[in-house]
Amino acid sequence: MLALRGGSARRESLELDYDELVHLDAEDLAETGIKKAYDELLPQLGKYVSQPARVVEIIDEEAPRPPPRS
């Protein structure tokens, strides 16, 4: 979960704001959802950094995968 509030350059003003909470599900992220989740966070990140880092997902379709859950 990520929930930050600030906007000011002063560290002491940074506190958790649960109204701005973004839920990140580990299972969804593990199933090639990191780039999608990051892209959804970009507007929020833009409040804290002028140029958020670019994320590139590289998926190896030939890599072994765990069997599907039943």
N, CA, C and O atoms as a GROMACS GRO file, in nm:
protein
  280
    1MET      N    1   0.083  -0.116   0.000
    1MET     CA    2   0.000   0.000   0.000
    1MET      C    3   0.088   0.123   0.000
    1MET      O    4   0.195   0.125   0.062
    2LEU      N    5   0.044   0.223  -0.068
    2LEU     CA    6   0.119   0.348  -0.076
    2LEU      C    7   0.022   0.462  -0.050
    2LEU      O    8  -0.080   0.475  -0.117
    3ALA      N    9   0.055   0.543   0.048
    3ALA     CA   10  -0.028   0.659   0.077
    3ALA      C   11   0.060   0.769   0.133
    3ALA      O   12   0.100   0.764   0.250
    4LEU      N   13   0.089   0.866   0.053
    4LEU     CA   14   0.174   0.976   0.096
    4LEU      C   15   0.103   1.108   0.077
    4LEU      O   16   0.023   1.126  -0.015
    5ARG      N   17   0.133   1.199   0.164
    5ARG     CA   18   0.082   1.334   0.147
    5ARG      C   19   0.197   1.427   0.179
    5ARG      O   20   0.272   1.404   0.274
    6GLY      N   21   0.212   1.529   0.102
    6GLY     CA   22   0.320   1.622   0.128
    6GLY      C   23   0.310   1.737   0.033
    6GLY      O   24   0.227   1.827   0.051
    7GLY      N   25   0.393   1.736  -0.068
    7GLY     CA   26   0.394   1.845  -0.164
    7GLY      C   27   0.496   1.950  -0.127
    7GLY      O   28   0.549   2.019  -0.213
    8SER      N   29   0.524   1.962   0.000
    8SER     CA   30   0.623   2.056   0.048
    8SER      C   31   0.759   1.990   0.046
    8SER      O   32   0.770   1.868   0.061
    9ALA      N   33   0.862   2.070   0.027
    9ALA     CA   34   0.998   2.015   0.026
    9ALA      C   35   1.044   1.979   0.167
    9ALA      O   36   1.143   1.908   0.183
   10ARG      N   37   0.974   2.026   0.267
   10ARG     CA   38   1.015   2.000   0.405
   10ARG      C   39   0.975   1.859   0.445
   10ARG      O   40   0.860   1.818   0.428
   11ARG      N   41   1.071   1.784   0.498
   11ARG     CA   42   1.049   1.645   0.538
   11ARG      C   43   0.946   1.633   0.650
   11ARG      O   44   0.866   1.539   0.649
   12GLU      N   45   0.946   1.724   0.744
   12GLU     CA   46   0.857   1.710   0.859
   12GLU      C   47   0.710   1.719   0.822
   12GLU      O   48   0.625   1.680   0.902
   13SER      N   49   0.678   1.769   0.703
   13SER     CA   50   0.538   1.779   0.662
   13SER      C   51   0.488   1.652   0.594
   13SER      O   52   0.369   1.642   0.563
   14LEU      N   53   0.576   1.556   0.570
   14LEU     CA   54   0.537   1.432   0.504
   14LEU      C   55   0.471   1.338   0.605
   14LEU      O   56   0.532   1.302   0.706
   15GLU      N   57   0.349   1.300   0.578
   15GLU     CA   58   0.277   1.210   0.666
   15GLU      C   59   0.186   1.119   0.584
   15GLU      O   60   0.156   1.149   0.468
   16LEU      N   61   0.144   1.010   0.643
   16LEU     CA   62   0.054   0.919   0.574
   16LEU      C   63  -0.085   0.980   0.563
   16LEU      O   64  -0.135   1.040   0.658
   17ASP      N   65  -0.145   0.964   0.448
   17ASP     CA   66  -0.282   1.011   0.425
   17ASP      C   67  -0.360   0.892   0.372
   17ASP      O   68  -0.352   0.860   0.253
   18TYR      N   69  -0.435   0.828   0.458
   18TYR     CA   70  -0.505   0.705   0.420
   18TYR      C   71  -0.618   0.730   0.320
   18TYR      O   72  -0.667   0.634   0.260
   19ASP      N   73  -0.659   0.854   0.302
   19ASP     CA   74  -0.759   0.885   0.199
   19ASP      C   75  -0.698   0.874   0.059
   19ASP      O   76  -0.771   0.859  -0.039
   20GLU      N   77  -0.566   0.883   0.050
   20GLU     CA   78  -0.495   0.874  -0.078
   20GLU      C   79  -0.435   0.735  -0.100
   20GLU      O   80  -0.352   0.717  -0.190
   21LEU      N   81  -0.475   0.640  -0.021
   21LEU     CA   82  -0.420   0.505  -0.025
   21LEU      C   83  -0.438   0.440  -0.163
   21LEU      O   84  -0.545   0.450  -0.223
   22VAL      N   85  -0.334   0.375  -0.210
   22VAL     CA   86  -0.340   0.298  -0.335
   22VAL      C   87  -0.308   0.154  -0.297
   22VAL      O   88  -0.198   0.124  -0.251
   23HIS      N   89  -0.404   0.065  -0.317
   23HIS     CA   90  -0.384  -0.076  -0.283
   23HIS      C   91  -0.310  -0.146  -0.397
   23HIS      O   92  -0.352  -0.140  -0.512
   24LEU      N   93  -0.199  -0.211  -0.364
   24LEU     CA   94  -0.123  -0.288  -0.462
   24LEU      C   95  -0.126  -0.434  -0.419
   24LEU      O   96  -0.075  -0.469  -0.313
   25ASP      N   97  -0.185  -0.519  -0.501
   25ASP     CA   98  -0.199  -0.661  -0.472
   25ASP      C   99  -0.077  -0.736  -0.524
   25ASP      O  100  -0.047  -0.731  -0.643
   26ALA      N  101  -0.007  -0.805  -0.436
   26ALA     CA  102   0.116  -0.876  -0.473
   26ALA      C  103   0.093  -0.978  -0.583
   26ALA      O  104   0.176  -0.992  -0.673
   27GLU      N  105  -0.017  -1.050  -0.578
   27GLU     CA  106  -0.044  -1.151  -0.681
   27GLU      C  107  -0.065  -1.086  -0.818
   27GLU      O  108  -0.013  -1.134  -0.918
   28ASP      N  109  -0.141  -0.976  -0.821
   28ASP     CA  110  -0.161  -0.905  -0.947
   28ASP      C  111  -0.028  -0.851  -1.001
   28ASP      O  112  -0.002  -0.858  -1.121
   29LEU      N  113   0.055  -0.797  -0.912
   29LEU     CA  114   0.184  -0.744  -0.955
   29LEU      C  115   0.273  -0.855  -1.010
   29LEU      O  116   0.345  -0.834  -1.108
   30ALA      N  117   0.268  -0.971  -0.948
   30ALA     CA  118   0.352  -1.084  -0.991
   30ALA      C  119   0.312  -1.137  -1.128
   30ALA      O  120   0.394  -1.195  -1.199
   31GLU      N  121   0.187  -1.116  -1.165
   31GLU     CA  122   0.139  -1.166  -1.294
   31GLU      C  123   0.147  -1.056  -1.400
   31GLU      O  124   0.048  -1.025  -1.465
   32THR      N  125   0.263  -1.000  -1.415
   32THR     CA  126   0.295  -0.896  -1.514
   32THR      C  127   0.212  -0.770  -1.499
   32THR      O  128   0.176  -0.706  -1.598
   33GLY      N  129   0.181  -0.734  -1.375
   33GLY     CA  130   0.103  -0.614  -1.352
   33GLY      C  131   0.182  -0.496  -1.299
   33GLY      O  132   0.123  -0.393  -1.267
   34ILE      N  133   0.314  -0.507  -1.289
   34ILE     CA  134   0.395  -0.400  -1.233
   34ILE      C  135   0.389  -0.275  -1.320
   34ILE      O  136   0.369  -0.166  -1.268
   35LYS      N  137   0.406  -0.289  -1.448
   35LYS     CA  138   0.404  -0.173  -1.539
   35LYS      C  139   0.267  -0.105  -1.536
   35LYS      O  140   0.259   0.018  -1.529
   36LYS      N  141   0.162  -0.183  -1.540
   36LYS     CA  142   0.027  -0.126  -1.538
   36LYS      C  143   0.003  -0.049  -1.408
   36LYS      O  144  -0.048   0.062  -1.410
   37ALA      N  145   0.041  -0.108  -1.295
   37ALA     CA  146   0.023  -0.043  -1.165
   37ALA      C  147   0.106   0.085  -1.158
   37ALA      O  148   0.059   0.188  -1.109
   38TYR      N  149   0.229   0.078  -1.206
   38TYR     CA  150   0.316   0.197  -1.204
   38TYR      C  151   0.256   0.308  -1.290
   38TYR      O  152   0.253   0.424  -1.249
   39ASP      N  153   0.208   0.273  -1.407
   39ASP     CA  154   0.146   0.373  -1.495
   39ASP      C  155   0.026   0.440  -1.428
   39ASP      O  156   0.002   0.559  -1.446
   40GLU      N  157  -0.049   0.362  -1.350
   40GLU     CA  158  -0.164   0.418  -1.279
   40GLU      C  159  -0.120   0.510  -1.165
   40GLU      O  160  -0.193   0.601  -1.127
   41LEU      N  161   0.000   0.486  -1.111
   41LEU     CA  162   0.053   0.569  -1.003
   41LEU      C  163   0.120   0.697  -1.052
   41LEU      O  164   0.143   0.789  -0.973
   42LEU      N  165   0.151   0.705  -1.179
   42LEU     CA  166   0.226   0.820  -1.231
   42LEU      C  167   0.165   0.956  -1.195
   42LEU      O  168   0.239   1.047  -1.158
   43PRO      N  169   0.034   0.975  -1.205
   43PRO     CA  170  -0.021   1.106  -1.166
   43PRO      C  171   0.010   1.140  -1.020
   43PRO      O  172   0.040   1.255  -0.989
   44GLN      N  173   0.001   1.041  -0.932
   44GLN     CA  174   0.034   1.066  -0.791
   44GLN      C  175   0.182   1.093  -0.773
   44GLN      O  176   0.220   1.183  -0.699
   45LEU      N  177   0.267   1.014  -0.841
   45LEU     CA  178   0.411   1.033  -0.830
   45LEU      C  179   0.453   1.171  -0.877
   45LEU      O  180   0.547   1.231  -0.824
   46GLY      N  181   0.384   1.221  -0.978
   46GLY     CA  182   0.414   1.353  -1.032
   46GLY      C  183   0.398   1.465  -0.930
   46GLY      O  184   0.452   1.574  -0.949
   47LYS      N  185   0.325   1.439  -0.823
   47LYS     CA  186   0.310   1.539  -0.716
   47LYS      C  187   0.437   1.550  -0.632
   47LYS      O  188   0.458   1.651  -0.565
   48TYR      N  189   0.522   1.446  -0.636
   48TYR     CA  190   0.638   1.439  -0.548
   48TYR      C  191   0.771   1.449  -0.621
   48TYR      O  192   0.871   1.489  -0.562
   49VAL      N  193   0.773   1.413  -0.748
   49VAL     CA  194   0.896   1.422  -0.827
   49VAL      C  195   0.863   1.483  -0.963
   49VAL      O  196   0.756   1.458  -1.019
   50SER      N  197   0.954   1.562  -1.016
   50SER     CA  198   0.925   1.632  -1.141
   50SER      C  199   0.925   1.537  -1.261
   50SER      O  200   0.846   1.557  -1.354
   51GLN      N  201   1.010   1.436  -1.260
   51GLN     CA  202   1.015   1.341  -1.371
   51GLN      C  203   1.026   1.199  -1.316
   51GLN      O  204   1.137   1.150  -1.295
   52PRO      N  205   0.913   1.132  -1.292
   52PRO     CA  206   0.919   0.994  -1.243
   52PRO      C  207   0.995   0.905  -1.342
   52PRO      O  208   0.989   0.925  -1.463
   53ALA      N  209   1.065   0.808  -1.288
   53ALA     CA  210   1.143   0.716  -1.371
   53ALA      C  211   1.052   0.639  -1.465
   53ALA      O  212   0.936   0.612  -1.434
   54ARG      N  213   1.106   0.603  -1.579
   54ARG     CA  214   1.034   0.522  -1.677
   54ARG      C  215   1.051   0.376  -1.640
   54ARG      O  216   1.160   0.334  -1.602
   55VAL      N  217   0.945   0.299  -1.651
   55VAL     CA  218   0.950   0.156  -1.621
   55VAL      C  219   0.925   0.078  -1.749
   55VAL      O  220   0.832   0.107  -1.824
   56VAL      N  221   1.011  -0.020  -1.773
   56VAL     CA  222   0.995  -0.106  -1.890
   56VAL      C  223   0.982  -0.249  -1.840
   56VAL      O  224   1.065  -0.295  -1.760
   57GLU      N  225   0.880  -0.318  -1.885
   57GLU     CA  226   0.862  -0.458  -1.848
   57GLU      C  227   0.914  -0.546  -1.961
   57GLU      O  228   0.880  -0.527  -2.077
   58ILE      N  229   0.997  -0.641  -1.924
   58ILE     CA  230   1.047  -0.739  -2.021
   58ILE      C  231   0.997  -0.875  -1.974
   58ILE      O  232   1.031  -0.921  -1.865
   59ILE      N  233   0.916  -0.938  -2.056
   59ILE     CA  234   0.855  -1.065  -2.019
   59ILE      C  235   0.913  -1.175  -2.106
   59ILE      O  236   0.904  -1.170  -2.229
   60ASP      N  237   0.971  -1.274  -2.042
   60ASP     CA  238   1.029  -1.388  -2.114
   60ASP      C  239   0.922  -1.496  -2.122
   60ASP      O  240   0.897  -1.567  -2.025
   61GLU      N  241   0.858  -1.507  -2.238
   61GLU     CA  242   0.750  -1.605  -2.256
   61GLU      C  243   0.799  -1.749  -2.249
   61GLU      O  244   0.718  -1.840  -2.232
   62GLU      N  245   0.930  -1.770  -2.262
   62GLU     CA  246   0.983  -1.905  -2.258
   62GLU      C  247   1.030  -1.946  -2.119
   62GLU      O  248   1.070  -2.060  -2.099
   63ALA      N  249   1.025  -1.856  -2.023
   63ALA     CA  250   1.068  -1.888  -1.887
   63ALA      C  251   0.967  -1.984  -1.825
   63ALA      O  252   0.847  -1.976  -1.852
   64PRO      N  253   1.017  -2.074  -1.741
   64PRO     CA  254   0.925  -2.168  -1.674
   64PRO      C  255   0.827  -2.092  -1.585
   64PRO      O  256   0.862  -1.991  -1.525
   65ARG      N  257   0.705  -2.142  -1.579
   65ARG     CA  258   0.601  -2.079  -1.496
   65ARG      C  259   0.543  -2.184  -1.402
   65ARG      O  260   0.542  -2.303  -1.434
   66PRO      N  261   0.495  -2.138  -1.287
   66PRO     CA  262   0.430  -2.235  -1.197
   66PRO      C  263   0.301  -2.284  -1.257
   66PRO      O  264   0.239  -2.214  -1.338
   67PRO      N  265   0.258  -2.404  -1.219
   67PRO     CA  266   0.130  -2.455  -1.274
   67PRO      C  267   0.014  -2.368  -1.228
   67PRO      O  268   0.021  -2.308  -1.121
   68PRO      N  269  -0.092  -2.362  -1.307
   68PRO     CA  270  -0.208  -2.281  -1.267
   68PRO      C  271  -0.270  -2.335  -1.139
   68PRO      O  272  -0.265  -2.455  -1.111
   69ARG      N  273  -0.329  -2.245  -1.063
   69ARG     CA  274  -0.399  -2.287  -0.940
   69ARG      C  275  -0.530  -2.354  -0.976
   69ARG      O  276  -0.594  -2.321  -1.075
   70SER      N  277  -0.568  -2.448  -0.893
   70SER     CA  278  -0.696  -2.516  -0.917
   70SER      C  279  -0.805  -2.460  -0.830
   70SER      O  280  -0.920  -2.506  -0.838
   0.00000   0.00000   0.00000
